[in-house]
Amino acid sequence: MTQVSVVVRGTYGAVLCVAPGTLIRLAGGRPNARTCGIGRVLGARHLAQAALSAARPTPAVLVLGAEVDLLHSASMLALGILDAPRRRIGLTDAVVAAAFAADELLAARRAAAEARTGRAAASGSLVPAAPGGAGAWPADLLRRRDALAGWLAARTVPRAFRPGLSGTAGP
């Protein structure tokens, strides 16, 4: 993801956490305690996803983020189709989630191409580089994130899409 994408997702998540009623109204919904609670949970998910994608994400990390967004988009599309009173908010959120997924898939493709050619993105992270290139986050935390993402991607990403996702040879 680009730095702008991480900031957009993080800002969207923060607004959902702090003022979900405003975004629900903008999307054509009627905020109530239930919808605002759901909005806050979704906002927390976006904040977590932005944080996980901010520090030099591998293609596997990006593809897994896209999978989460595609599942969310599909569920909101179903809501929009099946629930007339919530149609506008469901379809709006489906489009937002699909846009985030498309951005992550494009970023994963770029990251995989850069890994194949041996050149890394010069500024693909919001986390400043530290000596040794590990970034400000502990290098061990990033290694664990990448290992978990590779393990999950090997089990959830269709085999045809796995080439280029390092660490996803799995089953």
N, C-alpha and C positions, 0 to 999 in steps of 0.2 A: 504494500500500500504506500501511497505517497504520503508525505508529511501532511498535506492538505486533507487527504482522506481520513487520516487518523484524527486530526483536529475536528473535522466535520462530524465524524462518528462520536467522538468524545463529547463534543458540544451537544449533539442531539441527545445522547444518553444523559448528560447532566441536566438538560432542560426537562427531559422526561422524569427524572428523579425529583427535581425541585418544583416544577410547574406542569404536571401532566395534563391538568384541565385545559390549559391554554392550547396545547398541541391537539388535544382531543377535539376541542371546539373548532380549531382551524381545519381539521380533517373532516368536519361535518358530524362529529359525534356529540353525544350529551354526556358530559362528565358526571360521574357519581362516585361514591366511595369505591365500588368494585372496579370500575374502569380506570380510576386514578391509581388504585393499588396495582392493577395489571400493568399500567403505564410505568409505574415506578420499578417494578420487577424487570420489565423490558429495558428501561433506562440503565439499570444496574448491569444487565447483560451487555449492553452496548459499551458501557464504560470498561467492563472487564475485557471485552473483545478489542477495544482500542488499545488498552494497556498491553495485551498480549501481542498485538500487531505492531506496536511502536518500536520495539527494539530488534532490528534486523531480522524480520521473520523469514523463515525458510519457505520454499514453495508448499511444503506439507502444512505448515501453520496457516498459510493463506487459503489453501484449498479447504481445509477444515472449517475455517471461518466462513467461506463461501457456502459450504454445505449447510451450516447452521442458518445462514441467511436465506438460502433456498427453501429449507424446511419451513422457516417462519413465513416466507412469502407464500408458499403453497397453503399453509394453514389460514392465512389471511385472505387468500383468494377464495378458499372454500367458505370462509365466513361471509365474504362479500356476495358470493353466489347464493348461499343458503339462507341468509338472515337479512331480509329486506330492510329492517330498521337500521342495521349496522353495515349496510352495503357500502356506502361511501367511505367510511373509516376503514373497513376491511380492505377495499380495493386500493385506497391511498397507501395504507401500510404495506400492502403487497408490492406496490411499485417501489416504495422506499427500500424495502428489504432486497428486492431484485436488483436495484441499482447498487447497493452495497456489495451484493454477491458478484455482480459483473465487474466491479472495480477490483475485488479481491482476486477473481480469476485472471484478469489481465495482469495484475501485479505478480501472481504466481507464475504466469507464463514468462514474464520478463525476468523474474528471479531464476527460473529454471534455465533460461537461455544464458543468463550471465554466469550461472554455475557451470554450464557446459563449456563456455568459452574461457572460463577461468578469471573473469573480471567481475568484481563485486560492485554494486551500486555505490557511488561515492557518497551520496547523502540520502540513503533510503531509510533513515532512522531519525526519530526525534531525540533519541538518547545520544548524548555526545560521546564521541570516541575517547577512550582512555588508552594509555600506553598498553600495547599488546592487542589492541583492537577489540577488547571484550565489551566496551561500552561502560556506562556508569553502573549498570546492573551487575550483580555478581555473575561472573562467567558460568559458574556452576548452575545457576538458575536458568540461564538461557539454554545450556546444554540439556537440562532436564526437560524444559519446554519442547525443544526440538526433538528429543528422543520420544516423548509422549506423542507428539504430533505425528511423527513417522510411524509409530506403532498403530495409532488410531487410523491414519490414512491407509495403511496396509489392509485394514479390516473394513473400511467404509467407502473408499474411493474405488470406483469400477476399474478393473485391471487395465483397460484400454487407456485410461487417463493417468496411470501411475508413472510412466516413463518421465524422468526428470524430477520426480519427487524423491529427493534423497532419503534413504532410510526406509523406503516403503516396499521393499521386495516381498515381504510377508506372504501369507497364503494366497 
